[in-house]
């Protein structure tokens, strides 16, 4: 006689997983491989997800940190810049080396670059709210000359900052921050510097905001909240924090089903589940299947927003057909 499985309700967040910018970046690498053949070089992880990177490596992508790693015999092969954006020095270096590059920077990150440059053009010192060392922050700071940008990571940084001219300041933010934390930092800066200029449009992107709102709606009362994502994914880590603040008993970041601490969570009855913007749906499916093996699962789909954003790839790749099969390694079989 088969043992009866304990009941489990999975509150599945929607939207979750890939955003339009991540989807576009992965498509660029896949289409470049179809059009030009392997190898296609990719500077930095195209998106912060090991599964995605390994999937692209298996198709013929070669990941590098610096352009100098491309051997002379492959100088004609395409090199793709990651979705996080790059400093201006990187395309300049590519041109100096006579490399063929494809820039997969998310259009919403490019928008932040333009906003930072606009502040500077109007004579303002730029305050960038973000996390030190994150590639997006490195890319944004690298749009402007040395000394033109100050990084503000916390409210304490906001309290310590001493400007040359308090009437000539403008701010932008990293696109993947906690909406609540960022609002607190902006408030602290505005209290100190009433003439601080905001960016012309919101810097935190629609996908970050939507995923955080979905988690906030579903986390209260959850015995466990799982976020699918990588440890170096800023937006995924923020979702874990949002779940804890919103009332989940426990919140964990996992990359695969194998990382779930099954013995510790045997008594749970309500699970919240979401995925960061760089986490593929195929892993969400894997995790749901792993719970089905151990529990009698009921899925409660929590829809908090409908996303219709779609960012087209660059013109040079639009003559190549992208099929569902090409993206099955991240999206699963149709």
RAPELIN-V490819 format. One record per residue. N is the residue number from 1. RES is the residue in three letters. D_FIRST is the distance of its C-alpha to the first C-alpha in whole Angstrom. Layout:
((N | RES | D_FIRST) (N | RES | D_FIRST))
//
This chain:
((1 | UNK | 0) (2 | UNK | 4) (3 | UNK | 6) (4 | UNK | 9) (5 | UNK | 12) (6 | UNK | 15) (7 | UNK | 18) (8 | UNK | 21) (9 | UNK | 24) (10 | UNK | 26) (11 | UNK | 30) (12 | UNK | 31) (13 | UNK | 35) (14 | UNK | 37) (15 | UNK | 40) (16 | UNK | 38) (17 | UNK | 39) (18 | UNK | 42) (19 | UNK | 45) (20 | UNK | 48) (21 | UNK | 50) (22 | UNK | 47) (23 | UNK | 46) (24 | UNK | 49) (25 | UNK | 50) (26 | UNK | 47) (27 | UNK | 48) (28 | UNK | 52) (29 | UNK | 50) (30 | UNK | 48) (31 | UNK | 51) (32 | UNK | 54) (33 | UNK | 52) (34 | UNK | 52) (35 | UNK | 55) (36 | UNK | 57) (37 | UNK | 54) (38 | UNK | 53) (39 | UNK | 54) (40 | UNK | 54) (41 | UNK | 55) (42 | UNK | 53) (43 | UNK | 55) (44 | UNK | 52) (45 | UNK | 49) (46 | UNK | 49) (47 | UNK | 46) (48 | UNK | 45) (49 | UNK | 41) (50 | UNK | 41) (51 | UNK | 38) (52 | UNK | 41) (53 | UNK | 43) (54 | UNK | 41) (55 | UNK | 41) (56 | UNK | 44) (57 | UNK | 45) (58 | UNK | 43) (59 | UNK | 45) (60 | UNK | 49) (61 | UNK | 49) (62 | UNK | 51) (63 | UNK | 51) (64 | UNK | 54) (65 | UNK | 55) (66 | UNK | 59) (67 | UNK | 61) (68 | UNK | 63) (69 | UNK | 60) (70 | UNK | 60) (71 | UNK | 62) (72 | UNK | 65) (73 | UNK | 64) (74 | UNK | 62) (75 | UNK | 64) (76 | UNK | 64) (77 | UNK | 60) (78 | UNK | 59) (79 | UNK | 58) (80 | UNK | 56) (81 | UNK | 56) (82 | UNK | 53) (83 | UNK | 52) (84 | UNK | 53) (85 | UNK | 57) (86 | UNK | 59) (87 | UNK | 63) (88 | UNK | 66) (89 | UNK | 67) (90 | UNK | 64) (91 | UNK | 65) (92 | UNK | 68) (93 | UNK | 67) (94 | UNK | 65) (95 | UNK | 69) (96 | UNK | 71) (97 | UNK | 69) (98 | UNK | 69) (99 | UNK | 65) (100 | UNK | 63) (101 | UNK | 61) (102 | UNK | 59) (103 | UNK | 58) (104 | UNK | 55) (105 | UNK | 55) (106 | UNK | 54) (107 | UNK | 56) (108 | UNK | 55) (109 | UNK | 56) (110 | UNK | 59) (111 | UNK | 60) (112 | UNK | 60) (113 | UNK | 62) (114 | UNK | 65) (115 | UNK | 65) (116 | UNK | 66) (117 | UNK | 68) (118 | UNK | 70) (119 | UNK | 70) (120 | UNK | 72) (121 | UNK | 74) (122 | UNK | 75) (123 | UNK | 76) (124 | UNK | 73) (125 | UNK | 71) (126 | UNK | 68) (127 | UNK | 65) (128 | UNK | 62) (129 | UNK | 59) (130 | UNK | 56) (131 | UNK | 54) (132 | UNK | 56) (133 | UNK | 55) (134 | UNK | 53) (135 | UNK | 54) (136 | UNK | 55) (137 | UNK | 57) (138 | UNK | 59) (139 | UNK | 60) (140 | UNK | 61) (141 | UNK | 63) (142 | UNK | 64) (143 | UNK | 66) (144 | UNK | 69) (145 | UNK | 71) (146 | UNK | 71) (147 | UNK | 71) (148 | UNK | 71) (149 | UNK | 67) (150 | UNK | 66) (151 | UNK | 62) (152 | UNK | 61) (153 | UNK | 57) (154 | UNK | 57) (155 | UNK | 59) (156 | UNK | 61) (157 | UNK | 62) (158 | UNK | 63) (159 | UNK | 65) (160 | UNK | 67) (161 | UNK | 68) (162 | UNK | 72) (163 | UNK | 73) (164 | UNK | 76) (165 | UNK | 77) (166 | UNK | 75) (167 | UNK | 76) (168 | UNK | 75) (169 | UNK | 71) (170 | UNK | 68) (171 | UNK | 64) (172 | UNK | 61) (173 | UNK | 58) (174 | UNK | 55) (175 | UNK | 53) (176 | UNK | 49) (177 | UNK | 50) (178 | UNK | 49) (179 | UNK | 50) (180 | UNK | 51) (181 | UNK | 52) (182 | UNK | 55) (183 | UNK | 56) (184 | UNK | 57) (185 | UNK | 59) (186 | UNK | 61) (187 | UNK | 61) (188 | UNK | 63) (189 | UNK | 65) (190 | UNK | 66) (191 | UNK | 67) (192 | UNK | 69) (193 | UNK | 70) (194 | UNK | 71) (195 | UNK | 72) (196 | UNK | 69) (197 | UNK | 69) (198 | UNK | 65) (199 | UNK | 64) (200 | UNK | 65) (201 | UNK | 61) (202 | UNK | 58) (203 | UNK | 57) (204 | UNK | 53) (205 | UNK | 52) (206 | UNK | 50) (207 | UNK | 46) (208 | UNK | 47) (209 | UNK | 48) (210 | UNK | 45) (211 | UNK | 42) (212 | UNK | 43) (213 | UNK | 43) (214 | UNK | 40) (215 | UNK | 39) (216 | UNK | 41) (217 | UNK | 39) (218 | UNK | 36) (219 | UNK | 36) (220 | UNK | 36) (221 | UNK | 33) (222 | UNK | 31) (223 | UNK | 29) (224 | UNK | 30) (225 | UNK | 32) (226 | UNK | 32) (227 | UNK | 35) (228 | UNK | 34) (229 | UNK | 38) (230 | UNK | 40) (231 | UNK | 41) (232 | UNK | 45) (233 | UNK | 44) (234 | UNK | 46) (235 | UNK | 45) (236 | UNK | 41) (237 | UNK | 42) (238 | UNK | 44) (239 | UNK | 41) (240 | UNK | 39) (241 | UNK | 42) (242 | UNK | 42) (243 | UNK | 38) (244 | UNK | 39) (245 | UNK | 42) (246 | UNK | 41) (247 | UNK | 38) (248 | UNK | 35) (249 | UNK | 34) (250 | UNK | 34) (251 | UNK | 35) (252 | UNK | 34) (253 | UNK | 36) (254 | UNK | 33) (255 | UNK | 34) (256 | UNK | 31) (257 | UNK | 27) (258 | UNK | 27) (259 | UNK | 30) (260 | UNK | 27) (261 | UNK | 27) (262 | UNK | 23) (263 | UNK | 23) (264 | UNK | 26) (265 | UNK | 25) (266 | UNK | 21) (267 | UNK | 22) (268 | UNK | 24) (269 | UNK | 23) (270 | UNK | 26) (271 | UNK | 27) (272 | UNK | 31) (273 | UNK | 31) (274 | UNK | 34) (275 | UNK | 36) (276 | UNK | 40) (277 | UNK | 42) (278 | UNK | 42) (279 | UNK | 38) (280 | UNK | 37) (281 | UNK | 34) (282 | UNK | 32) (283 | UNK | 31) (284 | UNK | 30) (285 | UNK | 28) (286 | UNK | 27) (287 | UNK | 26) (288 | UNK | 24) (289 | UNK | 22) (290 | UNK | 21) (291 | UNK | 21) (292 | UNK | 18) (293 | UNK | 16) (294 | UNK | 16) (295 | UNK | 16) (296 | UNK | 16) (297 | UNK | 20) (298 | UNK | 22) (299 | UNK | 26) (300 | UNK | 29) (301 | UNK | 32) (302 | UNK | 35) (303 | UNK | 38) (304 | UNK | 41) (305 | UNK | 44) (306 | UNK | 44) (307 | UNK | 46) (308 | UNK | 48) (309 | UNK | 50) (310 | UNK | 50) (311 | UNK | 53) (312 | UNK | 54) (313 | UNK | 55) (314 | UNK | 58) (315 | UNK | 60) (316 | UNK | 61) (317 | UNK | 57) (318 | UNK | 57) (319 | UNK | 58) (320 | UNK | 54) (321 | UNK | 51) (322 | UNK | 48) (323 | UNK | 45) (324 | UNK | 41) (325 | UNK | 41) (326 | UNK | 43) (327 | UNK | 41) (328 | UNK | 38) (329 | UNK | 37) (330 | UNK | 38) (331 | UNK | 37) (332 | UNK | 34) (333 | UNK | 34) (334 | UNK | 35))
//
